């Protein structure tokens, strides 16, 4: 879709009206889902006290939930077999029911079961949504569409989690769970109404094994999954220790960590905004490369910037901004690497990020006694490896789409 300005044809990057309404529904629903997922972290101590159990007991549930990410290639790929809409609705229904369960059964077993079921719902919903956008949105505009739905990630931290805090302060640790669960189900009903049925495409869908084979036979897809794992390792190697670094460096744990949390939320929002504004113009693969290289550079600058608290917060802002830009830019790129098995690729992408977080969480604390420079050095090395995989093995097809994307 283009319009002419004199002799120059300019691409119209705005989605059609029906798709714009769908994107709004997707973004708001993802904000609720991500709030329910992310609110566990800042309120771990409050939840543990409310249940009268050690913090480690609740943290064990977080660990188990993270491990489920390794099953995402199997769970998320059902959107290739059963259809995007059915998988999204199943995922959001399971997520909403899981959160409501805490309101009905506010106990340790209830919470742990809720966390696992909610994670399963999110694993089903996210790859199906990304695959749907890959089906419906032209590659030249896909970066914008996906970036809009990714605002649900930063929006959860900047809006949803503060609302959850307000609810907890007035109603106890379990108060936000049933409310967010109910709103998630309402979001599912809206999606059911605005999303077209894809049952007619059933005959053309690959089987689960065919989808896995298609991805495994694609060097670009496999390299793309490696890129996702490597940049997530890089981020988690710093993410896992930044609180300890701020505490050791400035002795202002509560103030510093509170400020850092706000900085991270704003950085995530900024990274998603840059993707929305730049990726379709600059090109997906080029944007991912730019983000990875920038992340490695600013990471290496972090020890120098961290000589003061303001400098440390600026450094963290840049680290998270460039990481968010990299990882969100990679989503539209990944959706086109194996178009016949989009959901399988995107589910594998979730799994690669889970592996990256697990590895980064393992090595980050082990490196930190040797100094922050060791952590950021290893992170930069992971970024460089990711950049090599990207530039050597990941190829967009057909390349003319990127020319069209840049107008």
C-alpha angles and dihedrals in degrees: 000000000000139000126204126241102187105305095336118097110212121195114243101228095185115110117237115269096259092049091047089058090048090050090052091051092047093049096048092046092048089051089058093045093048092047090054089048100043100039091076092072103059093038099047093112092046092049092047092051091047090053092040092232133121117274089244090065093060091039088057088062090053090052092049090048091052091050090059087068087075088066093054095100088063099038101039093046091068086086087072091051104035101026136263099266097047092048093048092049092047091049096049092043091052091046093050093047091049093056093045087053090068091057090051097040109024096180136111093264090045093052095046092048090047093052092051095046091046090052090051090051093050091047089056096043104047102052091043091053093049091047090050091053088048089055097045107033123068113245090241090064101028096099091062094047095049093043090055091056090046089063082080088073098055091033089061091056097042100040113008099049094050088052089051090051090053091051093048092050090056104032109022134257096307097048100098097047101076092039094053089043092054092046090050090055090049087052089052091054090052091050090049089056099044100038118085118235116258097191090111089067093060095106093057097049119110122237118249092259093046090053092051092048092050091053094043091052093053113088090193093053094046091047090048090055089050090051090053092050094047097049090046090052088051093051096043092049087065098029093059094056106031092096092053090046092053092046093049094044102044108014090223100114102162097038096040096045092046091052091045091053091054090046091053092051092051091046091053090050090049093049092052091047091053090051091051092050104037116021099077090048099042096037130255100255093042091049093052090050091049092049094049093048091047092048092054091048098048090043090058088049093054098090091052093046090046095071087101133027094246090049091048091052091048089051093050090048091055093045093053094039093055093042093051090047090051098047096043092045088055094058098072089042091054093048091066102043095085106011092179092060103030097146091048090053093047092046088051088051090058089049093050090053090051090053090048093051092048093050093043092049089052099048100033098072091041091056098043097078086064091058139270091278089065092055095047091043092055090044091053090050090054090049091052091050089050090050091053092050090048097049097040105038110018112084127174116225126241095016091203088075090069090052088053090047091059090052 
